[in-house]
Amino acid sequence: MKMTNEQIVGREELLGRLSTGRMWDVAVIGGGATGLGIALDAASRGHSVVLVEALDFAKGTSSRATKLLHGGVRYLAQGNVRLVYEALRERAVILGNAPHLAQRLSFVIPAYRHWDRFFYGMGLTVYDLLAGGRTLGKTQWLDSQETIRALPTVRREGLVGGIRYWDAQFDDARLALALARTAVQQGATVLNYCVATELLHEGARVAGFTCKDRETDVTYVVRARCVINATGVWADGMRRSDALGPAAAFKERVQPARGAHIVLDKAFLSSNEALMVPKTTDGRVLYAIPWQGKLLAGTTDVPAARPDADPVATNDEVSFILQELGQYLDRQPTRDDVLSTWAGLRPLVRPESDETATKAISREHDILVSRTGLVTVTGGKWTTYRVIAQDALKACHDNGLLPKLADCRTQELRLVGATDDLPAGALSRYGSEAELVQELPGADIEIVPGLTEAMVRFAARHEFARTVDDVLARRVRFLFLDARLAASCATRVAEILREEVSSDPALSEFQRLATQYARAA
């Protein structure tokens, strides 16, 4: 269905809703996968919902995933069958609700020992059984020649065969954007660049927060029956501001863990199938995935000292990925081959022992309701964002913070742009809205391959984009794919944004960021 002008809700209207002084049912702080999933779930049930995000939607962790929707083969090896089963179910839901942003993908594990081929083949057969009717394809045992045909640039010396299995990949930032826009269609108010500045308490209960629009410096008071802290790696900071007891009694819940990625030319793995390294030297899984015409490789898992909106991959992390990947390819990639390098911080739930390595910490989510009624959601993974939202709302109901108006509807709620008839090329990211993009000025003016002037205007008019970073990092993924290419078109993107939005497009800030992403040494 093509969006009409009547369906477009602008920033001014959304800000206007904050100044009414109304009592909201649900107020969410944080516009990543978790917060946006909660906002959509609550709004679709009939609750009045407001969500504020200090930066851009999915600016942090939620745009920096390995772009996989999966049950977690590693979690199966750890014996966490329930999490695997849940994630496989949710994988199917996302594929059905956002087919323009998520598609199935085959993975091949090269084997250099017969025992490895047997071991991983048996494990992935169990993976198929857990998927049941939601399986995306049957696990296949490949001989050495079949493995080479699947991965023509795989290292051939000592290769005895491989295993092919199926999972899915997605565009994380655009899925977050689709959640935000669908939530608005359901009646929610969602605002980026609107920072929560202070929690409000009435007696011993949290009753809302104040927030400031970064563009106008206007402060708003948001009163709500239920306040949800979905700030990811910043969650403990929000909890600390809510705590009414002595500081010594406060216990941190989040352990940030950094995951780094690099992007290479697809020639290093000239295949439409992904390579999975089942066990790196530090005991992790490593992926090399064809993504939007490039090869995405990662990830690492190391503790991070503090939250950061733009964490930097260390030299050691880049070297680790290059070294581990090179053991499985016929040509060793070097730092000079890296097109972009970036990292994200996972908000892992802190274990009882601080000595536990981050790779061993559970990826399950955690929900905590404080004595004041603040609901904090931490942990989890993109694939299960919808379950996290359901559980968060259940906690609100169970603790008497929110009346239950209806059951969850999001399992069959298709997101903005969803269509099974995808347009070709770069327009596929817009799904059913591709025609609307093509109607805007500049549809036939290409800034660089894969980006037209009309796409920039669409990002500003329909997708909440305010800055060059919003456009080139998350509305289209150029910063993540090729930082130098992104820098080359930034000036023209800024010029168009100045025509479309009232805010500063922050060109110089983006140029500094592109330099960081382009740094491979």
URDA-V708340 format. One record per residue. RES is the residue in one letter. SS is DSSP state (H for helix, E for strand, C for the rest). PSI is psi in degrees with one decimal (999 if undefined). Layout:
res;ss;psi
RES;SS;PSI
RES;SS;PSI
This chain:
res;ss;psi
M;C;129.9
K;C;134.5
M;C;136.6
T;C;164.3
N;H;-31.4
E;H;-21.8
Q;H;-8.4
I;C;126.4
V;C;117.1
G;C;167.7
R;H;-39.3
E;H;-41.7
E;H;-41.8
L;H;-42.7
L;H;-36.3
G;H;-31.9
R;H;-26.6
L;H;-22.0
S;C;5.8
T;C;-18.3
G;C;12.5
R;C;163.2
M;E;118.2
W;E;151.1
D;E;-49.3
V;E;128.6
A;E;121.0
V;E;134.0
I;E;115.2
G;C;121.8
G;C;43.7
G;C;-162.8
A;H;-44.1
T;H;-52.1
G;H;-43.9
L;H;-37.3
G;H;-40.3
I;H;-43.8
A;H;-43.1
L;H;-44.9
D;H;-48.2
A;H;-43.2
A;H;-38.6
S;H;-17.7
R;C;-5.9
G;C;4.3
H;C;150.6
S;C;130.1
V;E;136.6
V;E;139.0
L;E;134.3
V;E;142.1
E;C;129.5
A;C;-31.9
L;C;-131.9
D;C;157.1
F;C;130.2
A;C;20.6
K;C;-34.5
G;C;-126.4
T;H;-38.2
S;H;-7.7
S;H;4.5
R;C;24.5
A;C;174.8
T;C;10.4
K;C;31.1
L;E;137.5
L;E;111.2
H;C;159.6
G;C;-24.2
G;C;86.0
V;H;-37.4
R;H;-34.7
Y;H;-31.9
L;H;-42.2
A;H;-29.2
Q;C;-5.9
G;C;9.3
N;C;71.2
V;H;-37.6
R;H;-44.5
L;H;-40.0
V;H;-47.3
Y;H;-44.5
E;H;-44.7
A;H;-37.5
L;H;-38.0
R;H;-44.4
E;H;-29.9
R;H;-44.6
A;H;-36.5
V;H;-45.8
I;H;-40.8
L;H;-34.0
G;H;-34.2
N;H;-17.7
A;C;61.0
P;C;-17.1
H;C;-13.5
L;C;-8.8
A;E;132.9
Q;E;156.2
R;E;155.2
L;E;137.0
S;E;145.2
F;E;143.0
V;E;129.5
I;E;108.7
P;E;141.7
A;E;132.8
Y;C;4.4
R;C;140.7
H;H;-35.6
W;H;-40.8
D;H;-42.4
R;H;-43.2
F;H;-47.0
F;H;-49.5
Y;H;-31.0
G;H;-41.9
M;H;-42.0
G;H;-40.5
L;H;-22.6
T;H;-39.7
V;H;-39.1
Y;H;-44.5
D;H;-43.6
L;H;-39.3
L;H;-34.4
A;H;-31.0
G;H;-130.0
G;H;-9.4
R;H;7.7
T;C;145.5
L;C;-4.2
G;C;148.5
K;C;138.3
T;C;136.2
Q;E;138.2
W;E;121.7
L;E;142.0
D;E;-179.0
S;H;-40.6
Q;H;-38.4
E;H;-36.4
T;H;-41.1
I;H;-38.8
R;H;-35.4
A;H;-39.5
L;C;83.9
P;C;-24.1
T;C;15.4
V;E;150.2
R;C;125.6
R;C;-24.8
E;C;119.0
G;C;0.5
L;C;127.4
V;C;-10.1
G;E;-157.9
G;E;176.8
I;E;132.8
R;E;130.8
Y;E;173.9
W;E;136.4
D;E;-151.7
A;E;156.0
Q;E;162.8
F;E;169.6
D;C;102.6
D;H;-46.7
A;H;-39.6
R;H;-27.8
L;H;-40.3
A;H;-42.2
L;H;-40.9
A;H;-36.7
L;H;-44.7
A;H;-46.0
R;H;-35.4
T;H;-36.5
A;H;-40.7
V;H;-41.5
Q;H;-30.4
Q;C;1.1
G;C;-2.4
A;C;156.9
T;E;115.7
V;E;135.1
L;E;127.0
N;C;166.7
Y;C;39.7
C;E;104.9
V;E;130.5
A;E;123.1
T;E;-28.5
E;E;136.3
L;E;144.1
L;E;137.9
H;E;141.5
E;E;106.7
G;C;-123.8
A;C;16.0
R;E;141.3
V;E;133.2
A;E;5.5
G;E;-156.7
F;E;163.7
T;E;149.5
C;E;153.3
K;E;128.6
D;E;120.3
R;C;-23.3
E;C;-33.5
T;C;-11.8
D;C;16.5
V;C;134.0
T;E;137.9
Y;E;148.5
V;E;122.6
V;E;115.2
R;E;136.2
A;E;150.7
R;E;-33.2
C;E;124.6
V;E;127.6
I;E;125.4
N;E;103.9
A;C;47.9
T;C;12.4
G;H;-124.8
V;H;-10.0
W;H;6.1
A;H;-37.8
D;H;-33.2
G;H;-41.6
M;H;-40.4
R;H;-39.8
R;H;-37.0
S;H;-16.6
D;H;-22.4
A;C;129.5
L;C;-13.7
G;C;-172.7
P;C;148.8
A;H;-31.9
A;H;-22.1
A;H;-9.6
F;C;132.6
K;C;123.8
E;C;144.6
R;C;-18.7
V;E;132.6
Q;E;103.3
P;E;136.9
A;E;128.5
R;E;133.8
G;E;121.0
A;E;153.4
H;E;154.1
I;E;157.3
V;E;132.4
L;E;167.6
D;E;143.3
K;H;-16.2
A;H;-22.3
F;H;-22.8
L;H;80.3
S;C;72.4
S;C;156.1
N;C;6.0
E;C;155.5
A;E;154.2
L;E;132.1
M;E;123.0
V;E;111.5
P;C;-23.1
K;C;109.2
T;C;178.0
T;C;-20.4
D;C;13.1
G;C;13.4
R;C;173.7
V;C;139.0
L;E;138.3
Y;E;146.5
A;E;112.2
I;E;129.1
P;E;123.9
W;E;114.5
Q;C;45.4
G;C;0.6
K;E;-178.3
L;E;116.7
L;E;128.4
A;E;135.7
G;E;175.3
T;C;174.2
T;C;176.9
D;C;92.3
V;E;146.8
P;E;144.0
A;C;140.6
A;C;-33.8
R;C;159.1
P;C;149.3
D;C;130.3
A;C;-29.1
D;C;71.0
P;C;151.0
V;C;130.7
A;C;133.6
T;C;164.1
N;H;-40.8
D;H;-38.3
E;H;-43.3
V;H;-45.5
S;H;-39.4
F;H;-47.9
I;H;-44.9
L;H;-43.3
Q;H;-47.4
E;H;-42.6
L;H;-39.7
G;H;-24.2
Q;C;-15.1
Y;C;1.6
L;E;156.8
D;C;-9.4
R;C;124.3
Q;C;117.6
P;C;149.2
T;C;175.5
R;H;-32.9
D;H;-18.9
D;H;-10.9
V;C;124.3
L;C;-32.1
S;E;146.1
T;E;135.7
W;E;165.8
A;E;159.5
G;E;161.4
L;E;122.4
R;E;134.2
P;E;74.1
L;E;147.9
V;E;122.4
R;C;130.1
P;C;172.0
E;C;-36.9
S;C;125.5
D;C;-5.7
E;C;-6.7
T;C;131.2
A;C;147.6
T;H;-30.7
K;H;-17.4
A;H;-7.5
I;C;137.7
S;C;143.2
R;C;7.3
E;C;154.7
H;E;165.2
D;E;135.2
I;E;126.9
L;E;128.3
V;E;118.6
S;C;173.1
R;C;-24.8
T;C;-10.4
G;C;3.0
L;C;127.6
V;E;118.3
T;E;129.8
V;E;124.6
T;E;167.0
G;E;-161.6
G;C;179.4
K;C;159.5
W;H;-43.4
T;H;-32.3
T;H;24.7
Y;H;-35.4
R;H;-37.8
V;H;-39.6
I;H;-43.6
A;H;-44.6
Q;H;-44.7
D;H;-36.0
A;H;-43.6
L;H;-34.2
K;H;-39.5
A;H;-37.5
C;H;-44.2
H;H;-48.2
D;H;-27.5
N;C;11.6
G;C;20.9
L;C;-21.1
L;C;131.8
P;C;146.2
K;C;111.2
L;C;-33.3
A;C;165.3
D;C;164.8
C;C;137.5
R;C;-3.8
T;H;-13.2
Q;H;-31.5
E;H;21.5
L;C;107.0
R;C;143.4
L;C;162.3
V;C;130.5
G;C;-8.0
A;C;129.9
T;C;148.8
D;C;-3.9
D;C;81.5
L;C;137.0
P;C;167.0
A;C;157.6
G;H;-146.3
A;H;-21.9
L;H;-12.9
S;H;-28.3
R;H;-18.8
Y;H;-9.5
G;H;-127.2
S;H;-9.7
E;H;5.7
A;H;-38.1
E;H;-37.2
L;H;-39.5
V;H;-43.9
Q;H;-17.0
E;C;-11.3
L;C;156.4
P;C;137.8
G;C;14.6
A;C;-26.5
D;C;11.2
I;C;108.5
E;E;123.2
I;E;-52.2
V;E;162.9
P;C;127.5
G;C;-1.0
L;E;119.3
T;E;165.5
E;H;-35.8
A;H;-35.3
M;H;-37.5
V;H;-42.6
R;H;-37.9
F;H;-40.7
A;H;-39.6
A;H;-41.7
R;H;-33.0
H;H;-17.8
E;C;21.7
F;C;13.5
A;C;135.0
R;C;-26.5
T;C;168.0
V;H;-40.2
D;H;-42.5
D;H;-45.1
V;H;-53.3
L;H;-13.8
A;H;-36.6
R;H;-31.2
R;H;-42.4
V;C;159.0
R;C;29.2
F;H;-38.4
L;H;-37.0
F;H;-27.1
L;H;-40.9
D;C;95.9
A;H;-35.7
R;H;-38.7
L;H;-42.6
A;H;-43.0
A;H;-33.2
S;H;-25.0
C;H;4.9
A;H;-39.0
T;H;-44.1
R;H;-38.4
V;H;-42.0
A;H;-39.3
E;H;-42.8
I;H;-41.0
L;H;-36.1
R;H;-28.0
E;H;-26.4
E;H;-32.6
V;C;161.0
S;C;-10.8
S;C;166.3
D;C;125.8
P;C;-1.2
A;C;53.1
L;H;-47.4
S;H;-37.8
E;H;-39.4
F;H;-39.7
Q;H;-37.6
R;H;-40.1
L;H;-40.6
A;H;-36.3
T;H;-40.7
Q;H;-44.9
Y;H;-29.5
A;H;-13.6
R;C;120.3
A;C;4.6
A;C;999
